[in-house]
Amino acid sequence: MKKVLYFDVEYANAKNKSICQLGLLSEYYPSGEPVFPEKNIFINPEDGFQDWCIKVHGITEKQVETEPNFPEVWKDIEKYFADAVIVGYNVFVSDLTALSKSCARYNIKLPDLYYIDVMRMATDNIPYYAVKDFTLESLCKYFKIDMDKSHDAFDDACATADLFKCLIKNFDVNINKYIRKFSPIEAKEFVNYVADPVLRRSMSEFYGVIQGIMLDCKIKPEEESFIKQWKKDNNAFESKEELVPIFYTLNKILEDNVITLEEVNELKSVVRKYYETILGSPITNSLQELRGILKGIIVDNKISTEEGENLMKWLYNNIHLSEYYPYNHISDIFETVLEDGIITEKESNSLIEIINSILSPVESLKEQISGVKNKHVCLSGNFSHGQKGDVEKIITENGGIIDSGLKKSTDILIIGDYESQAYAHGTYGTKVRKAMEYNSKGCNICILKEADFFANS
C-alpha cells in the first residue's frame, strides 16, 4: 500500500445519498507526504434535501445551488481514487455507497476501489467498556484528537486520518488485514424528489383539488371552507422555503375572508410553479393529482354537467394513466353518465358515492364478518394488537389462512390501526389500491380496519 485517500462525504438525503460535500486527503503511506492537494468541495446534488440531513450537517439547498454538480467535480477528483486505498469511517455503508450511487446516477464508470473501514479497526481493538460508543466523535475524544466540526466532510476526513494513525500506533494493527475490495450494492434507479412523501402527496392533491374546485368556474361557500381548512391543516409546511409563495398567496386571498374565482386562479398558478418542481414518478404525481380533482369536485356535495365534462377533458389529456386504477373506473362511469349530455341530481349523488368509495376505500368497502375460518387473509400496515406475527397467530388459530401477499383469491384484507401516513396512493397504500382494482374486475376482497375486524370476529 503506497497511497491512501482519507475520504468522507455529507449527503442531502437518505434515499439517494446525493453528495452535497466531499472531503479528501491524499497521502503516501507511511510517510504522510501529500500526493494531491487537500480538497474540501461543496456540490450541488441536484436533488432534494431532507430536513433531518440538514440538521446533521447544516448544509442547505440554497448554500450549494451555485456549486458544481457531481460530474463536474468527478473530473477533478477521479485521479485521487486511482491506485489508492480509501480510508474512511463506516466508509462502505456511508461514503462509498454515496459515491457509487452518484456515479450510477450520472452513468459514470466507477473504478475498482479498495478500502479500509476505520470503524472496523476500532471495534476489533478497543474494548467496548472503554468508550461511550463507537462513533467517530467518541473515538476522537478517547484518543484526544481535535475535531473542528463534527459532520463536516473535510474535518471528518482529517479526524479519520488521525484516528487511523492512532489505532496503528497504539495497537500495532496489521493494515493489510483490513483492506477490502469495494463491491457496490446494486444501485437502483435514482429517485427524483424535492420533499418527503407526505408533503409531496399533500401538494399534488392540493393542486388537483384547486383544479376540481374550478371545473365549474364558480367558488361556493363549501369550497371556500375547504381551502381555509387546508391551510390550517398544513401550517406545519409554512416554514419550508419552497412553499413560502403558496402560503403568502393564501394569506393574501384570505385577508377579507372571501375567496373569488380570480384569487383561486392566482393560487392555482402559484401552486403549479411548485408542482412542476416535484420530480417524483409522473404516474404517482398524476394519480395524486386525480385524487385531488375528485376531492375538489365533491366538496360542495354536487357534481354538475360542466364539472363532469371538464373532468373528462382532464382524463383525455392524461391518458397515460389509462392502465392505472382508478383512471379507467372513473373514465367509464363519467362517459356513461354523460352520454345524454347531462348529469341529473340522482346521477350526481351516485357519482359522489362512487368517488367517496375511491377516496376512502376502507370506510366504503367495510363489511361485517363473523369469522375467518377457511378464509384467506392478508395483512397490511402496523397493528395495535401486536406484531404482524401475533395477529397472524390469532387468525390461524381461528381457522384462517394467511396470504403473505395480496392475491385475487384473497378473501379479507385487514388494515392495521397504525397505518402509515406516508403512503403515496391514498388513505392506506398499495395493497388497498390493488384490492380495489381486483374488485373492480370482479373479485370480492373484503377490506377491513383492524378495529372493525376484531370487533366483529
N, C-alpha and C positions, 0 to 999 in steps of 0.2 A: 504494500500500500504506500504509494508515493504522494498522492494528492487527496486531501479531504475537503469537503464542502459542507460547512455548517449552514443549515437551511431551516427556515421557518416561514410560515405564511399565516395571514389572517384572512378569513373569508366572509363574504357578505351574507351568506345564508347557509343553512344546513342541508338544503335539498341538493343543490348543485356544487356546493363548496366553491363557488366562484371567487377567485382570489382578488382581494382589494389591497393587500400589502404583502410585500415579499422581502425577506432579509437574507443576505448571502455573505459568507466569509470564506474565501478560498485560500488554503494554505498548503505548503509542502509539509509532509509529516516525516519525522517528528520535529523538524527544525522550527516550524511555525512561520517560516518565511512566506510572505504573501505571493500568491500566484497571479491573481487578478485583484483589482481594486474592490474594496468592500462596497456592497450595494444595499441601499435602503430605498425600495421602489414602491410607490403607490400606483395602483392600477384601477382603471375604470372597468368594473366587472361586467358592464352592460347587462345587468341582471338586477333583480330585486334584493333589497336589504331587509332582513328580518330584525325586528326590534331587539330581540334578546341577543343577537350577534353584535349589534351596535353597543349594547350595554356592556358587553365583554371587552371590546377593543376600542370603542369610542369613535370609530371611523363612520362617517355618514355618506350617503349617496352624493350630497351636494359637495362634500370635500374632494371627491375624486372624479367629478363629472368632466373635468377638463384634462384628466390624466390619460396617458396612452392605454390602449386595450392590451389584452394578453399577447396576441400575435406580434404586436409591435415590440413589446418587452422581450418576448422569447428570442427574437432575432439577436438581441444584445447579450442575452444571458445563457444561451444554449451551450456556449463554449465552457461555461463554468461546470456543467454536468459531465462533460466529456472526460473519460479516464479518471474520474474521481469517485471516492467512496463518500456517499452522502451521510452526514451525521446529524441526527435530529432527535427531538424528544417526542415520543409516541409518533414517530415520523411516518410509519406505514399507514396507520389509521387516519391521521390528520393531513399532514403536509403532502406526502406523496400521492395520496388519493385525490387531494385537491388539484395537484399538478396533472395527474392522469386525466381527470375529468375535463380540465381546461384544454388540454391537448386534444382530447377526443372531440370536444365541442367544436373546435376550430379546424378539425381534420389535420392536426399536426402529428407527425410520427414521433412517438416517444422513444428515445434511445434506450438501450439496455441500461438499467440502473442498478447499482449495488448500494446497500445502506447498512448503517448501524443504528439500532434504536437504543439511545442512552437510558431510557426508562427501564428497558430490559436489563441493562448492565447494573442499574441501581438496585432493582428488586432482587437480583441474583447475589448482590454483595453486601447490601446494607440491611441489618436486622430490622424487622418490622417494628419492634418496640423502640427503636432508636429515633424514629421520625414520626411526626404527626400524621403524615400521609406521603404519597409518592408523587405529588405534583412538582412541577419544576420549581415553583416558588419555595416550597418546603425544603427541597433538597439544596437549593442555593443558600437558604438560611442555615441549614445544617453545616454546610462547608464554609459559611461566612463569605459567600460570593455575592458581590454587589449586583443588584438588578435595578437598572434605572427605571424601567417601567414594565410591569407585567402585561402580557398580551400586546406588546409591540413587536412586530415580526423581527426587526433588526436587533432590538435589545434581547429578545428571547434567543435569537441565533447566537449572540455574543455570550449569553449566560450558559447556553448549551455547550459552547466550546469550552468554557471554563470548567463546567461540571464534568465533561468528558475527560479532561486532563486530570482533574482531581481524583476521579474514580480510578484511572490508570495508575496514578502515583500512589494512592492510599491502599489499593487492593491488588496491585501488580496484575492487572487484568490482561489476559491474552486477547487482544482485539480481533485476531483472525477468527476466533470462536464465534464472534458476534456479527460477522459480515454475512449478509443475506442478499440474494438477488430479488429485486422487486418484481412481483407478478401482480399487475394491476387487477383490481376487482373489475369485472366486466362493466364498462361504462355504459349505462343505459342512456336512452335518448335524453338530451338536455331538456329540462323543464323550464319553459319561459314563464315568469311570473313577476309581478311587482308588489305583491302583497300576500298576506296569509289567506287561506281558503275562505274563512268566514267573511272577511272584508270583500274579497273578490266576488263571492256569491251575492252578498248583500248589494253591492254596487251594480252588478249585472242585472239582478232582479229589479232594482230601483229604476234603472234605465228602461227596462221593459214596462214597469208599472206606469211611468210617465207617458210612454207611447200608448199604453192601453187606455189611460185616462183621456188622452187627446184624440182617440179614434172618432169620437162623435163631435169634436170641435166645441165642446161645452165643458165648463167646470162646475160641478154640482157640489152642494154642501158636504156630502159624504166623501167626495174626492178631496176637498179642502182638508177635511179632518184627517184623512189618510196621510196626506203629505206632512201635516203638522205632527202627527204621531210618529211618522217615520223619522223625522228629525230628532224627536225626543228619544226614540229607541236607539238611535245611532250616534248619540252625542259622544260616545267613547271614541269615535273615529275623528272627531272635530279637530283634534290637535295634530293629526297627520298632515304633513306639509302638502302632499299632493291633493288633499281634499279641501284645503282652505278655500279655493274659489267656489266650490259647491256649497259649503256652509255659509260663506259670505253672501252668496246669491239667495240661499234660503232665508237667512236673517233679513235681508233687504226686502224680499217679497212678503214677508210675514209682519213687517213693521205696522201696517194698517189693519192687520188681521183679516185681510181679504185677498184672495188669490185670483187673478184674472188669467184668461187664456194666453195673453201676451207674456205674462210673467212665467207661466208654466213652459211656454215655448222657449223663453230665455233660459230657464232652468234645464230644459232638455239639451240645449246647445252646450251648456257648461258640463253637464254630466257626460255628454257624448265625447267631449275632449278627453275626459279622464278614461271613459270606457275604451277608447281607441288605444290607450296605453296598456290595457290588460292583455298581456300576451300569452294567456293560458291556451288550452286546447280550444280551437274555434268551435268545435262541436259542443263542448261543455259550456262555453260562454253563450252560445246561441240558445241552447236549451234552457239556461238560466234566464236569459232574456225573454224567451217564450213564456216561462212561468210568470215572470213579472207582468207581461202583457195580459195574461189571463187573469192575474190578480187585479190589474187596473180595470179591466172590463167589468168585473163583477163587484167593484167597490160600492156602487150605488144600487146593487141588487136588481139590475135590469140590463138586458142586452138589446140594443137597438139594431135595426137593419143596417144602419150606417156603420156601426161598430163591427158587425159581422162581415160586411163587405170589405172593410179596411183590414180586418184580421186576415181574410183570405188573400189579400194583396201581399201582406207581410209573409204569409206562408209560401206564396208563389215565389217571392224574392229570396226565400231561404230554403229552397227545395233540396239543398244539400243535407237537410235534416230528415229527409224522407224515410231513411232506414231506422230512425231512432224514435222510440216512444217518448212523448205522446203525439208526435207530429201527425202521423197518419190517422190516428184516432180522432184528433181534433179536426183535421182537414176533411175527413169523410163525413163527420157529423154536421159540420157547418155547410158543406157542399149540399148535403141532402136537405137541410133546413132551408137553405136559400134558393132551392130550385124554383119556387114560386115567386122569388124576389122580395119576400117579406118575412120578418121574424115576429110571430104573434106573441102575446103575453104568455100563453101556455108553453110555446116553444122556448121562450126566454127563460122561464122557470126551470124547464127541463135541462137546458144548456147550463144554467148556473149550478144545478145539482151535479151534472157531469163534471164540470170544471172543479167544483169543490172536491169531488172524489179523486181528481188528479192531484190537486194541491195538498190534500190531507188524506192520503190513502188509508192510513190505519183507522182513522175515525169512520170513514165511509164504508170500508170493507169489513169492519169488525163484525164477527158473528158469535153467537153463544154456542158453546160446545159442552158436552157433558163429560168427555174424557178423550184419551189419546190412544186407547187400545187399538192395536193393529194399524195405526195411522203413522205416516211418515212425517217427521217433524224436523224443521231446520231452524237454527237459532242465529240471531244477528244482534250485535251490539254487546253492551255490558249489563249484567243482571244484578238487581238488588237482592235477589235470593241467594247469591253466592257466585262463585266462578262458573264459567260455562259448563265445566265438568260436573259441578254439583247439580245444575239444572238438568243436564243430560241424564244424570243418575235418577232423578225424580221421575223423568219422563219414561225411561226404560223400565223402572220398577213398576210403572203403571201400564206396561204393555206397549209403549210407544216405540217407534223405530227412528233412530237418529239419521238424518241426511246431513253429511258434513258440508255439502254444497247444495244450493237450491236447484231442484230439478223440476221438469214438467210434471212428474209424478208425485212431487211433494204435496202433502195434504194441508199442513199448517206451517206458517212462518211466524215465529214468535220474536217480537222486538223487545230487547232489554230496556228496562226503565231508565238506564243511564246512557241512552243513545247519544252518539257524538253529534255536536252542533256543526262540525266541520264537514259533514257530508256534502258532496258537490251537487247532487241532482235533486235535492228536495228535502222533505222532512226527515226521512230515515235512510236515505242512501240507496246503493246499487241493488241490494237484494230485494227491497220493496219494489223498486223500479222494474226489476226483472220479473218479479211475481206479477205485477200489474200487466206487463207486456204479455206474459204467458196467459193470464186470464183473458186478455183482450182477444186472444187467439183460440179460446175455447177451454182453457184449463180452469180448474176450480180450487185455487190455493187460498185458504183462509188466512188472513193476515191479522194478527192479534198483538196487542201490547202485553207485556209480561204481567202487569197488574190485572188486566181483564182475564187473561188465561188462568191465572192461579185463583181468581175469584170464582171461576165457574168450573174448575176442574176437580 
